Amino acid sequence: MKTKLIFIIVALSFMSCIGDLDVTNKSAVSSKSMWKEEGDAKAAMYGLYNQFRSTFSYGYFTWGEYRTGLWGDGLTGQTSRDQVYQNQIPTNHYFSDWTELYTTINDANLIIKKVPIIHFNSENTKNEVLSNAYFVRAFCYYWIGRIWGDAPLLLEGYESDSQEGLYPQRTSAERIFEQIGNDIDKAYKIIPDGIVKNRASKASIAMLKADYDLWMYKVRKSGDNYLQDANEKIQSVLTNPAYGLENNYADIFNDQPNKEVIFEWTFVQGEFTSSETENYLVPSQYVTTKYINNPIQTGSHQQWCFFTPSFKSFLTAIQADQRSKMTFSTFYDPDKEQTFQWINKFKGHWINNTRVFDSNILVYRYADAVLFDAEIKLAKNNLQGAINALNQIANRAYGIDNFYSNLTTFEDVKKAIVNERKKEFAAEGKLWWDFIRLGVVFEENPYLAGRQHETNVLLWPVSQNSINKNPELKQTEGFNK
């Protein structure tokens, strides 16, 4: 059985270009032979999560944070990064390519297509596999819809390069977001009860739905029913005794089981340890030997990016804030006559004089739920309720009860939510979406100041390579100059 599982996982990861999307092409032989029994379906689910993790290991941060105006060069820089920081993204940028996202979607589509015809000994297992596929597909399309807007909507799994539909047109963003909601609802309806942090669970699906609902309500202006549903989903998480805030902020990131994490991508030495976070540390060769990992956190990669000086000042403005030391550190190396700085989140482990980037990437945690709750209450004009939620986060951070006792207006509370999200989630890949959802992106990012009227300035262009392959694709308006 072990040999069969290995074969299936290898088959799932076999790549070949199909049309413009470069989605996974399973050979006809492996496709027909693998979808036979319950074990095949579970292996497909694990393979899906391997691809899911790989897809977001770098893009999660580039798409989700680097456009905020809070990032710049580290010890050195790259033109391709500056283009993102400054929101001047060309059509040939590496991350304008959606290939890996659609590869992940194709794996999910095949599970959704094939699993219903497989016999399962347990209906719960069948539902687990299907709900995970719907969850992953929804997650990917949620990012696609926010990154590119209109995009191909593919719901059938491709198994051969002779299938129809290999050169799709872009579907309206409205239809993309409709499908996202449908998929999340399907996943939530059938997911078995239980606590699991690196795959879909009732709580992680609820977090995705609340995130989506708030986007629909606040950004896409789709109606009050989305706000109500967001509230219901967040309350289901907040009242779940399995989750809560850790007392010590640093404990969230030590990769030990803790009550704060709701959904994460797991990174394991010897399996998969590559992500954007490898660029957050200091290259060992720059540092005096005695200071390597003592205290300077070093690795073998160049430090391509870091917080801007103004953001560092913002993060350290309140000395009592326990988050600032966990977020980043600074040390002067007297022998090198140089000050080094590094990000402590997701730094992995120092093993046999080598940095292993095996820290899990956290996607949703309990603090998200608390601050979503504050946002929902503010939208309902329940200022005191929003302040109470903010004070939960502030109490852990500063050790002060009722820290936000002097807030009196809607704008005061909104600003506090923005500030707490910046401090709480720095370098966690979500602040770009927060800025858009909270309506402050043109205020927070100096590179976007005065650019509100530029067409689709908050989207990404479609990769020119994709357009060259597929004549049915059109470039996003605003990038087709």
Stockholm file with secondary structure:
# STOCKHOLM 1.0

chainA/1-481         MKTKLIFIIVALSFMSCIGDLDVTNKSAVSSKSMWKEEGDAKAAMYGLYNQFRSTFSYGYFTWGEYRTGLWGDGLTGQTSRDQVYQNQIPTNHYFSDWTELYTTINDANLIIKKVPIIHFNSENTKNEVLSNAYFVRAFCYYWIGRIWGDAPLLLEGYESDSQEGLYPQRTSAERIFEQIGNDIDKAYKIIPDGIVKNRASKASIAMLKADYDLWMYKVRKSGDNYLQDANEKIQSVLTNPAYGLENNYADIFNDQPNKEVIFEWTFVQGEFTSSETENYLVPSQYVTTKYINNPIQTGSHQQWCFFTPSFKSFLTAIQADQRSKMTFSTFYDPDKEQTFQWINKFKGHWINNTRVFDSNILVYRYADAVLFDAEIKLAKNNLQGAINALNQIANRAYGIDNFYSNLTTFEDVKKAIVNERKKEFAAEGKLWWDFIRLGVVFEENPYLAGRQHETNVLLWPVSQNSINKNPELKQTEGFNK
#=GR chainA/1-481 SS CHHHHHHHHHHHTCCCCCTTTTCCCCCHHHHHHHCSBHHHHHHHHHHHHHHHHHHHHHHHHHHHTTTSSCEEESSSCCHHHHHHHTTCCCTTCGGGCCHHHHHHHHHHHHHHHHGGGSBCSCHHHHHHHHHHHHHHHHHHHHHHHHHHSSBCCCCSCCCCTTSSCSSCCCBCHHHHHHHHHHHHHHHHHHCCSCCCSSSCCHHHHHHHHHHHHHHHHHTSCCCHHHHHHHHHHHHHHHTCTTCCCCSSGGGGGSSSCCSSEEEEECCBTTTBCCCGGGGSSEEGGGSCGGGBTTTBCEESSCCCEEECHHHHHHHTSSTTCHHHHHHEEEEEETTTTEEEEEECTTCCEEETTEEECCCCEEEEEHHHHHHHHHHHHHHTTCHHHHHHHHHHHHHHHHSCTTTTTTCCSHHHHHHHHHHHHHHHSTTSSCHHHHHHHTTCHHHHCGGGTTCTTSTTTTSCCCCHHHHHHCTTCCCCTTSCC
#=GC SS_cons         CHHHHHHHHHHHTCCCCCTTTTCCCCCHHHHHHHCSBHHHHHHHHHHHHHHHHHHHHHHHHHHHTTTSSCEEESSSCCHHHHHHHTTCCCTTCGGGCCHHHHHHHHHHHHHHHHGGGSBCSCHHHHHHHHHHHHHHHHHHHHHHHHHHSSBCCCCSCCCCTTSSCSSCCCBCHHHHHHHHHHHHHHHHHHCCSCCCSSSCCHHHHHHHHHHHHHHHHHTSCCCHHHHHHHHHHHHHHHTCTTCCCCSSGGGGGSSSCCSSEEEEECCBTTTBCCCGGGGSSEEGGGSCGGGBTTTBCEESSCCCEEECHHHHHHHTSSTTCHHHHHHEEEEEETTTTEEEEEECTTCCEEETTEEECCCCEEEEEHHHHHHHHHHHHHHTTCHHHHHHHHHHHHHHHHSCTTTTTTCCSHHHHHHHHHHHHHHHSTTSSCHHHHHHHTTCHHHHCGGGTTCTTSTTTTSCCCCHHHHHHCTTCCCCTTSCC
//
